[in-house]
Amino acid sequence: MLDSELELLPELIRTSAEPLPQIDEPAFGAMFDRFGEARVVLLGEASHGTSEFYRARAAISRRLIERHGFNIVAVEADWPDAATVDRYVRCRARREGEEAAFERFPTWMWRNTDVDDFIRWLRGHNHGREYEAMTGFYGLDLYNLSSSMRAVIDFLEREDPQLAELAVKRYGCLEPWADNPAAYGRHSLVEGYARCEVGVVQMLKELMDGRMQCLSEECDEWLDASANARLVKNAEAYYRVMYHGSAESWNLRDTHMFETLCQLLEAKGPRSKVIVWAHNSHIGNAAFTDMGMSRGELNIGQLCKERFGDEAGLIGFGTHTGTVAAADDWDEPMRIKRVRPSLPGSHERMSHDSGISRFLLDLREGEADERLLEALEEPRLERFIGVIYRPETERWSHYSEAILPRQFDAWA
């Protein structure tokens, strides 16, 4: 893009952008009423460790739940951990021997005061409602292998002791690696075959034979068990393929999250509506980023667009600078780090240069200025910070190219 066009883009953004109120003001959430008729609203974040992103998603979610009938909140977190939280928000008793949620790295991603505030609000919202009218809290991810195996066995010991004995035998293949499943992947690579695949696939098949719509508390127990069984099956495959290439493992993980989301919608019935909290890299349409254009990766956002079309609203969030809670490397301590100013020419820098400190940019056709959409058709850099932030190699570690109006329906 020519320098003159780069100078024009911030002005085009300034013309189309709608200034946002403070996050804590009721008017903030109301700005997102335009997505109230959607079946699926996906709310992103540019990093896993910035308070404003969590608070913004909470404010939007409260509005969508109260005013537009959304009854599922599904987050980029492991199913068994989120199930512990769900029992709290829907006023159900804790399970005997239940472990505390979200105690593994990165603990700060979900064990933080902003999430705690939202969870307490959700419990208050549900209090006094009929069980089938309550809004649930669910995890989409597949990392907590050991807890998921235990949950399936516990469910079957109550409902089908004979099948529970079979589950113990089948999952016994994975038990030695339950707390370090990456070691199973390495072992399978050396052996050259999937030692545990047949058993976990068969376990899921037999549980899914009991498929039903789940609006009652009793049905939720089956839903929990079947979701955990799917997690075990997909986690076995995920750790087995992670050594063969990042695209294959990434696609398996995001496909698992999408399938879990669809299972929730199906179980809760045709009137169910879901809000997803996940990183921009998961909720923006990967087909219009380096992920899909160069690396053969897909994600939840892409799969939702293909399945739900205009009934899926993809909302991305970005920032020019600030602070982030992140680690230097996996399993290392959390640190508060200063986020470097966004790179020249990036989507974040163009947004910053518009001069509007906080705004919503509706990128859908018919809503945004055609000149802006045309100017944004050129791929440009966008920043992605996960649980690890390496500012010293930021350009190569945290930036990827994306076509913003095709990646997201809105940008804030």
C-alpha positions as CSV (number, residue, x, y, z in Angstrom):
1,M,0.0,0.0,0.0
2,L,1.3,3.5,-0.9
3,D,2.2,5.9,1.9
4,S,-0.8,8.1,0.8
5,E,-3.1,5.2,1.2
6,L,-1.7,4.4,4.7
7,E,-2.3,8.0,5.7
8,L,-5.9,7.8,4.4
9,L,-6.8,4.5,6.3
10,P,-6.8,6.0,9.8
11,E,-9.2,8.7,8.5
12,L,-11.5,6.1,7.0
13,I,-11.5,4.2,10.3
14,R,-12.2,7.5,12.2
15,T,-15.2,8.2,9.9
16,S,-16.8,4.7,10.3
17,A,-15.8,3.9,13.9
18,E,-18.4,4.2,16.7
19,P,-16.9,5.5,20.0
20,L,-17.4,3.1,22.8
21,P,-18.4,4.1,26.4
22,Q,-16.4,3.0,29.4
23,I,-16.6,-0.8,29.8
24,D,-18.4,-0.5,33.1
25,E,-21.2,1.7,31.7
26,P,-24.4,-0.1,30.7
27,A,-24.2,1.6,27.3
28,F,-21.1,-0.4,26.5
29,G,-22.9,-3.7,26.2
30,A,-25.8,-2.1,24.4
31,M,-23.4,-1.3,21.5
32,F,-23.4,-5.0,20.7
33,D,-27.2,-5.4,20.5
34,R,-26.7,-5.6,16.7
35,F,-25.5,-9.2,17.2
36,G,-28.5,-10.1,19.5
37,E,-30.3,-12.1,16.8
38,A,-27.2,-14.4,16.1
39,R,-27.1,-18.0,17.1
40,V,-23.4,-17.9,17.9
41,V,-21.5,-14.8,19.1
42,L,-17.7,-15.3,19.3
43,L,-15.8,-12.7,21.4
44,G,-12.0,-12.6,21.0
45,E,-9.0,-11.2,22.7
46,A,-5.6,-10.1,21.4
47,S,-3.9,-11.6,24.5
48,H,-4.8,-14.1,27.2
49,G,-3.7,-11.8,30.0
50,T,-5.2,-8.4,29.7
51,S,-8.0,-7.3,32.1
52,E,-9.8,-5.0,29.6
53,F,-10.5,-7.9,27.2
54,Y,-12.1,-10.0,30.0
55,R,-14.1,-7.1,31.3
56,A,-15.4,-6.2,27.8
57,R,-16.4,-9.8,27.1
58,A,-18.2,-10.0,30.4
59,A,-20.1,-6.8,29.8
60,I,-21.2,-7.9,26.3
61,S,-22.1,-11.3,27.6
62,R,-24.3,-9.9,30.4
63,R,-26.2,-7.9,27.8
64,L,-26.7,-10.8,25.4
65,I,-27.8,-13.1,28.2
66,E,-30.2,-10.6,29.8
67,R,-31.7,-9.0,26.7
68,H,-31.3,-11.5,23.9
69,G,-31.7,-15.0,25.4
70,F,-28.2,-16.4,25.2
71,N,-28.1,-19.4,27.5
72,I,-24.6,-20.9,26.9
73,V,-21.2,-19.4,27.7
74,A,-18.4,-21.6,26.2
75,V,-14.8,-20.7,26.8
76,E,-11.3,-21.7,25.6
77,A,-10.8,-23.8,28.7
78,D,-10.9,-27.5,29.5
79,W,-14.3,-29.1,29.9
80,P,-13.8,-30.8,33.3
81,D,-12.5,-27.5,34.9
82,A,-15.4,-25.5,33.4
83,A,-17.9,-28.1,34.6
84,T,-16.8,-27.4,38.2
85,V,-17.7,-23.8,37.6
86,D,-20.9,-24.6,35.8
87,R,-22.1,-26.6,38.9
88,Y,-21.6,-23.4,40.9
89,V,-23.3,-21.0,38.5
90,R,-26.3,-23.2,38.1
91,C,-26.5,-23.8,41.8
92,R,-25.7,-27.5,41.8
93,A,-23.9,-29.4,44.5
94,R,-20.2,-30.0,44.2
95,R,-19.2,-33.5,43.4
96,E,-17.5,-35.6,46.1
97,G,-13.7,-35.4,45.7
98,E,-14.0,-32.7,43.0
99,E,-10.8,-30.9,42.2
100,A,-10.5,-27.2,42.1
101,A,-10.8,-25.7,38.6
102,F,-8.0,-24.2,36.6
103,E,-5.0,-25.0,38.8
104,R,-2.7,-25.9,35.9
105,F,-0.6,-23.6,33.8
106,P,-1.6,-21.0,32.8
107,T,-3.6,-20.4,36.0
108,W,-4.1,-16.7,35.4
109,M,-6.0,-17.3,32.2
110,W,-9.2,-18.2,34.1
111,R,-8.4,-17.9,37.8
112,N,-8.5,-14.1,37.9
113,T,-10.7,-11.5,39.5
114,D,-12.5,-10.4,36.2
115,V,-13.6,-14.0,35.5
116,D,-14.6,-14.4,39.2
117,D,-16.8,-11.3,39.0
118,F,-18.5,-12.6,35.9
119,I,-19.0,-16.1,37.4
120,R,-20.6,-14.6,40.5
121,W,-22.8,-12.4,38.4
122,L,-23.9,-15.5,36.4
123,R,-24.8,-17.4,39.5
124,G,-26.9,-14.4,40.7
125,H,-28.6,-14.2,37.3
126,N,-29.5,-17.9,37.5
127,H,-30.7,-17.9,41.1
128,G,-34.4,-18.5,41.4
129,R,-34.8,-19.5,37.7
130,E,-36.1,-22.8,36.5
131,Y,-33.2,-25.1,35.8
132,E,-33.9,-25.3,32.1
133,A,-33.9,-21.4,31.9
134,M,-30.4,-21.1,33.5
135,T,-27.3,-20.0,31.5
136,G,-24.5,-22.6,31.7
137,F,-20.7,-22.2,31.6
138,Y,-18.7,-24.7,29.6
139,G,-15.2,-25.5,28.4
140,L,-14.3,-26.3,24.8
141,D,-10.7,-27.3,25.1
142,L,-9.1,-30.8,25.4
143,Y,-6.0,-30.6,27.6
144,N,-7.2,-32.0,31.0
145,L,-7.0,-35.7,30.0
146,S,-6.8,-37.2,33.5
147,S,-9.9,-35.4,34.9
148,S,-11.9,-36.3,31.8
149,M,-11.1,-40.0,32.1
150,R,-12.0,-39.9,35.8
151,A,-15.3,-38.1,35.1
152,V,-16.4,-40.7,32.5
153,I,-15.7,-43.6,34.9
154,D,-17.4,-41.8,37.8
155,F,-20.6,-41.3,35.7
156,L,-20.7,-44.9,34.5
157,E,-20.1,-46.3,38.0
158,R,-23.4,-44.6,38.9
159,E,-25.3,-45.3,35.7
160,D,-23.8,-48.5,34.2
161,P,-21.4,-50.4,36.5
162,Q,-20.7,-53.0,33.8
163,L,-19.7,-50.4,31.2
164,A,-17.7,-48.6,33.9
165,E,-15.5,-51.7,34.3
166,L,-14.9,-51.7,30.6
167,A,-14.0,-48.0,30.7
168,V,-11.4,-48.6,33.4
169,K,-9.8,-51.2,31.1
170,R,-9.9,-49.1,28.0
171,Y,-8.7,-45.9,29.7
172,G,-6.1,-48.0,31.5
173,C,-4.0,-47.8,28.3
174,L,-3.7,-44.0,28.7
175,E,-3.5,-44.0,32.5
176,P,0.4,-44.1,32.6
177,W,0.4,-40.9,30.6
178,A,-2.6,-39.1,32.0
179,D,-0.7,-36.4,33.8
180,N,1.9,-36.0,31.0
181,P,0.0,-36.9,27.8
182,A,2.8,-35.4,25.6
183,A,4.9,-38.4,26.6
184,Y,2.2,-40.7,25.1
185,G,2.7,-38.8,21.8
186,R,6.4,-39.3,21.9
187,H,5.9,-43.0,22.7
188,S,3.4,-43.5,19.9
189,L,5.9,-41.9,17.5
190,V,8.6,-44.4,18.5
191,E,6.2,-47.3,18.4
192,G,4.7,-46.3,15.0
193,Y,1.1,-46.9,15.9
194,A,-1.8,-45.6,18.1
195,R,-1.8,-48.0,21.0
196,C,-4.8,-46.5,22.8
197,E,-7.0,-45.3,19.9
198,V,-9.4,-48.1,19.5
199,G,-10.5,-48.2,23.1
200,V,-11.2,-44.5,23.5
201,V,-13.1,-44.3,20.2
202,Q,-15.3,-47.3,21.2
203,M,-15.9,-45.7,24.6
204,L,-17.2,-42.5,23.0
205,K,-19.4,-44.5,20.6
206,E,-21.1,-46.4,23.4
207,L,-21.7,-43.3,25.4
208,M,-23.1,-41.4,22.4
209,D,-25.7,-44.2,21.9
210,G,-27.5,-42.5,24.8
211,R,-27.7,-39.2,23.0
212,M,-30.6,-37.0,24.0
213,Q,-31.6,-33.4,24.4
214,C,-30.4,-32.2,27.8
215,L,-32.4,-29.5,29.6
216,S,-32.8,-31.3,33.0
217,E,-30.1,-31.7,35.6
218,E,-30.1,-35.5,35.0
219,C,-29.5,-35.0,31.3
220,D,-26.6,-32.7,32.1
221,E,-24.8,-35.6,33.8
222,W,-24.9,-37.5,30.5
223,L,-23.8,-34.4,28.5
224,D,-20.9,-34.0,30.8
225,A,-19.8,-37.7,30.5
226,S,-20.2,-37.7,26.7
227,A,-18.2,-34.4,26.4
228,N,-15.4,-35.9,28.5
229,A,-15.4,-39.1,26.5
230,R,-15.0,-37.0,23.3
231,L,-12.2,-35.0,25.0
232,V,-10.3,-38.3,25.8
233,K,-10.7,-39.5,22.2
234,N,-9.5,-36.3,20.7
235,A,-6.8,-35.7,23.2
236,E,-5.4,-39.1,22.4
237,A,-5.2,-38.1,18.8
238,Y,-4.0,-34.6,19.5
239,Y,-1.0,-35.7,21.5
240,R,-0.2,-38.4,19.0
241,V,-0.2,-36.0,16.0
242,M,1.5,-33.0,17.7
243,Y,4.9,-34.3,16.7
244,H,3.9,-34.6,13.0
245,G,3.2,-30.9,12.4
246,S,1.5,-27.9,14.0
247,A,-1.3,-27.6,11.4
248,E,-2.6,-31.1,12.0
249,S,-2.6,-30.8,15.8
250,W,-4.0,-27.2,15.6
251,N,-6.8,-28.4,13.3
252,L,-7.7,-31.3,15.5
253,R,-7.9,-29.1,18.6
254,D,-10.1,-26.4,17.0
255,T,-12.3,-29.1,15.4
256,H,-12.7,-30.6,18.8
257,M,-13.8,-27.2,20.2
258,F,-16.2,-26.7,17.4
259,E,-17.7,-30.1,17.8
260,T,-18.2,-29.5,21.5
261,L,-19.9,-26.2,20.8
262,C,-22.3,-27.9,18.4
263,Q,-23.0,-30.7,20.9
264,L,-24.0,-28.0,23.4
265,L,-26.3,-26.3,21.0
266,E,-27.9,-29.6,20.0
267,A,-28.3,-30.8,23.6
268,K,-29.9,-27.5,24.7
269,G,-32.4,-27.5,21.8
270,P,-33.2,-25.3,18.8
271,R,-33.7,-22.1,20.8
272,S,-30.3,-22.3,22.4
273,K,-27.7,-19.5,21.7
274,V,-24.1,-19.5,22.6
275,I,-21.4,-16.9,23.5
276,V,-17.8,-18.0,22.9
277,W,-14.8,-16.6,24.7
278,A,-11.5,-17.4,23.0
279,H,-8.4,-15.9,21.5
280,N,-8.6,-13.9,18.3
281,S,-6.6,-16.7,16.6
282,H,-9.5,-19.1,17.4
283,I,-12.6,-16.9,16.7
284,G,-11.5,-14.9,13.6
285,N,-12.0,-16.7,10.3
286,A,-8.7,-18.4,9.7
287,A,-9.3,-18.7,6.0
288,F,-8.4,-15.0,5.7
289,T,-5.3,-15.0,7.8
290,D,-1.8,-16.5,7.4
291,M,-3.2,-19.5,9.3
292,G,-5.4,-20.6,6.4
293,M,-3.8,-18.8,3.5
294,S,-0.3,-20.1,4.2
295,R,-0.3,-22.8,6.9
296,G,-3.4,-24.9,6.1
297,E,-5.0,-24.2,9.5
298,L,-8.6,-23.8,10.3
299,N,-10.3,-22.6,13.5
300,I,-13.6,-22.3,15.4
301,G,-14.5,-19.0,13.7
302,Q,-14.1,-20.4,10.2
303,L,-16.1,-23.5,11.1
304,C,-18.9,-21.4,12.6
305,K,-19.1,-19.3,9.5
306,E,-19.3,-22.3,7.3
307,R,-22.0,-23.9,9.5
308,F,-24.0,-20.9,10.7
309,G,-23.3,-18.2,8.1
310,D,-24.7,-14.8,9.1
311,E,-26.0,-16.3,12.3
312,A,-22.4,-16.3,13.6
313,G,-21.0,-13.0,14.7
314,L,-17.2,-12.9,15.0
315,I,-15.9,-10.0,17.1
316,G,-12.2,-9.3,17.4
317,F,-10.4,-7.1,20.0
318,G,-7.1,-5.3,19.6
319,T,-4.8,-2.8,21.4
320,H,-1.9,-0.6,20.5
321,T,0.0,-1.0,23.8
322,G,-0.6,-1.6,27.5
323,T,0.3,-4.4,29.9
324,V,-0.2,-8.2,29.7
325,A,0.1,-11.1,32.2
326,A,2.2,-13.7,30.4
327,A,5.1,-16.1,30.9
328,D,8.5,-16.2,29.2
329,D,8.0,-19.8,28.2
330,W,5.6,-22.7,28.9
331,D,5.2,-23.7,32.6
332,E,7.2,-20.6,33.7
333,P,5.9,-18.1,36.2
334,M,3.5,-15.3,35.3
335,R,5.0,-11.8,34.8
336,I,3.4,-8.5,34.1
337,K,4.9,-7.3,30.9
338,R,4.7,-4.0,29.0
339,V,3.3,-4.5,25.5
340,R,5.3,-2.8,22.9
341,P,3.5,-0.2,20.7
342,S,2.0,-1.9,17.6
343,L,4.1,-2.0,14.4
344,P,3.7,0.6,11.7
345,G,1.2,-0.4,9.1
346,S,-0.5,-3.0,11.3
347,H,-4.2,-3.1,12.0
348,E,-3.6,-2.1,15.5
349,R,-1.5,0.9,14.5
350,M,-4.0,2.1,11.9
351,S,-6.7,1.9,14.6
352,H,-4.6,3.8,17.0
353,D,-3.8,6.5,14.5
354,S,-7.5,7.1,14.0
355,G,-7.3,9.1,17.2
356,I,-10.3,7.4,18.8
357,S,-9.1,5.7,22.0
358,R,-11.9,3.1,22.2
359,F,-14.3,2.2,19.4
360,L,-16.4,-0.4,17.6
361,L,-15.9,-0.9,13.9
362,D,-18.8,-2.9,12.3
363,L,-17.1,-4.5,9.3
364,R,-20.1,-6.2,7.7
365,E,-21.2,-5.2,4.2
366,G,-23.8,-2.5,4.3
367,E,-22.7,-1.4,7.8
368,A,-19.2,-0.1,7.0
369,D,-18.0,2.5,4.5
370,E,-17.3,0.8,1.2
371,R,-14.0,2.7,0.8
372,L,-12.9,1.4,4.2
373,L,-13.7,-2.2,3.4
374,E,-11.8,-1.8,0.1
375,A,-8.8,-0.3,1.9
376,L,-8.9,-3.2,4.4
377,E,-9.0,-5.9,1.7
378,E,-5.2,-5.9,1.6
379,P,-3.6,-8.3,4.2
380,R,-1.7,-6.5,6.9
381,L,-0.1,-7.4,10.2
382,E,-2.1,-8.2,13.3
383,R,-0.8,-9.0,16.7
384,F,-1.5,-12.3,18.6
385,I,-0.2,-12.7,22.2
386,G,-1.0,-15.9,24.0
387,V,0.1,-17.1,27.4
388,I,3.7,-16.5,26.3
389,Y,4.9,-13.0,25.3
390,R,8.4,-12.4,23.8
391,P,8.7,-8.7,23.1
392,E,12.4,-9.2,22.0
393,T,11.2,-11.2,19.0
394,E,7.8,-9.7,18.7
395,R,7.5,-9.3,14.9
396,W,8.2,-13.0,14.3
397,S,6.7,-14.4,17.5
398,H,3.4,-12.4,17.6
399,Y,2.4,-11.0,14.2
400,S,0.6,-12.6,11.4
401,E,-1.1,-11.2,8.3
402,A,-4.9,-10.9,8.1
403,I,-7.7,-9.4,6.0
404,L,-9.6,-7.7,8.8
405,P,-13.2,-7.4,7.3
406,R,-13.1,-11.1,6.2
407,Q,-11.6,-12.3,9.5
408,F,-14.1,-10.5,11.7
409,D,-17.6,-9.1,11.6
410,A,-16.6,-6.4,14.0
411,W,-13.4,-5.0,15.5
412,A,-13.1,-3.2,18.8
